[in-house]
């Protein structure tokens, strides 16, 4: 009988030792990119969280919900869409500063809308800077820093 109890205690200790010996999986840091480099490989990262750094050339005038980051030249533009998780908008003083945005790469379904559909987005407004942005991919911002 004592041998049975001893075996149960040893088995329990062995199980605890194995369970305590496991290390928690490390949380991977998001991949880090410049605007140019993320746009070159965006299709490979759709749905993934990444960190993108670029100069903020423009903020949407309708509440700062979109920040437009430029690449190595001002013709390469990435739209970063603010989310509720990051507070819903970018700060007005972001323009002209280098931003580091952590967010999820999203793909815009490519369709050729008629010209009247290009005038307004889902919120009823659009701007000239957005028309220059690469439309195939954007980043849903989870956080950012200046």
C-alpha positions as MATLAB code, in Angstrom:
seq = 'XXXXXXXXXXXXXXXXXXXXXXXXXXXXXXXXXXXXXXXXXXXXXXXXXXXXXXXXXXXXXXXXXXXXXXXXXXXXXXXXXXXXXXXXXXXXXXXXXXXXXXXXXXXXXXXXXXXXXXXXXXXXXXXXXXXXXXXXXXXXXXXXXX';
ca = [
       0.000    0.000    0.000;
       2.815    2.411    0.894;
       4.541    1.528   -2.352;
       1.396    2.521   -4.260;
       1.304    5.936   -2.523;
       4.993    6.404   -3.141;
       4.528    5.692   -6.863;
       1.653    8.213   -7.049;
       3.775   10.893   -5.338;
       6.745   10.192   -7.652;
       4.482   10.342  -10.716;
       2.995   13.644   -9.526;
       6.450   15.129   -8.897;
       7.655   13.968  -12.307;
       4.623   15.562  -13.976;
       5.215   18.846  -12.137;
       8.880   18.834  -13.100;
       8.016   18.341  -16.775;
       5.295   21.018  -16.691;
       7.500   23.553  -14.907;
      10.398   22.847  -17.222;
       8.522   24.087  -20.289;
       9.331   27.627  -21.244;
       6.578   29.885  -22.469;
       6.727   30.529  -26.159;
       8.420   33.831  -26.799;
       6.197   36.457  -28.346;
       7.760   37.288  -31.676;
       8.411   40.903  -32.424;
       6.715   42.113  -35.591;
       8.912   42.266  -38.675;
      10.270   45.796  -39.214;
      10.193   47.544  -42.598;
      10.645   50.848  -44.351;
       7.724   52.021  -46.511;
       9.591   50.966  -49.661;
      10.450   47.503  -48.370;
       6.964   46.636  -47.029;
       5.330   47.659  -50.301;
       7.765   45.403  -52.173;
       6.756   42.329  -50.127;
       3.308   43.260  -48.774;
       1.562   40.299  -50.404;
       3.680   37.967  -48.253;
       2.588   39.684  -45.022;
      -1.181   40.132  -45.507;
      -2.790   39.444  -42.124;
       0.521   39.663  -40.258;
       1.533   42.315  -37.759;
       4.490   44.393  -38.914;
       6.292   47.569  -37.913;
       6.711   50.226  -40.603;
       8.778   53.392  -40.368;
       8.306   56.371  -42.655;
       7.856   60.112  -42.803;
       4.298   61.279  -42.233;
       3.552   63.469  -45.245;
      -0.140   63.983  -44.583;
      -2.971   63.233  -42.161;
      -6.578   62.909  -43.209;
      -8.253   66.259  -42.517;
     -11.369   64.456  -41.314;
     -10.209   63.504  -37.835;
      -6.703   62.173  -38.498;
      -7.903   58.618  -39.087;
      -5.401   58.084  -41.916;
      -1.683   58.807  -41.880;
       0.214   58.724  -45.157;
       3.835   57.609  -44.818;
       6.293   58.256  -47.614;
       9.124   56.048  -48.751;
      12.502   57.002  -50.181;
      10.794   59.580  -52.348;
       7.459   61.330  -51.991;
       5.799   59.280  -54.742;
       5.903   56.051  -52.687;
       3.045   56.360  -50.186;
       1.590   53.898  -47.677;
      -1.755   54.553  -45.986;
      -1.951   53.685  -42.301;
      -5.535   53.443  -41.054;
      -6.146   54.282  -37.381;
      -8.037   51.707  -35.321;
      -9.923   51.909  -32.040;
      -7.099   49.903  -30.426;
      -4.681   52.804  -30.972;
      -7.140   55.509  -30.016;
      -8.980   56.026  -33.308;
      -6.781   58.781  -34.765;
      -3.239   59.961  -35.250;
      -2.141   63.087  -33.355;
      -2.272   66.298  -35.442;
       1.430   66.978  -34.822;
       2.502   63.777  -36.675;
       2.835   65.572  -40.012;
       6.480   66.097  -40.893;
       7.715   63.573  -38.330;
       9.047   60.071  -38.763;
       6.464   57.598  -37.465;
       6.912   54.008  -36.452;
       3.585   52.240  -36.940;
       2.813   48.739  -35.692;
      -0.138   47.232  -37.495;
      -1.678   44.532  -39.636;
      -0.999   44.458  -43.372;
      -4.299   44.472  -45.271;
      -5.067   43.979  -48.917;
      -7.549   46.114  -50.780;
      -9.533   44.096  -53.316;
      -8.482   45.383  -56.711;
     -11.379   46.504  -58.853;
     -11.626   49.246  -61.398;
     -14.451   51.442  -60.099;
     -16.104   54.038  -62.251;
     -14.806   57.568  -61.744;
     -17.737   58.624  -59.526;
     -16.919   55.838  -57.056;
     -13.378   57.211  -56.697;
     -14.644   60.514  -55.362;
     -15.718   59.220  -51.932;
     -14.538   56.486  -49.619;
     -16.725   54.541  -47.181;
     -16.831   57.521  -44.822;
     -17.911   59.903  -47.577;
     -14.637   61.756  -48.084;
     -11.378   61.405  -49.927;
      -8.330   63.539  -50.582;
      -5.722   64.037  -53.288;
      -2.944   62.411  -51.222;
      -4.982   59.217  -50.863;
      -5.392   59.029  -54.634;
      -1.566   58.859  -54.899;
      -1.214   56.083  -52.314;
      -0.553   52.523  -53.379;
      -4.063   51.090  -53.265;
      -3.262   47.395  -53.172;
      -2.080   47.338  -49.535;
      -2.408   49.402  -46.373;
      -1.699   48.970  -42.669;
      -4.364   48.914  -39.955;
      -2.460   50.665  -37.183;
      -2.482   49.075  -33.738;
      -0.026   51.568  -32.265;
       2.448   54.227  -33.357;
       5.239   56.387  -32.023;
       6.892   59.583  -33.185;
];
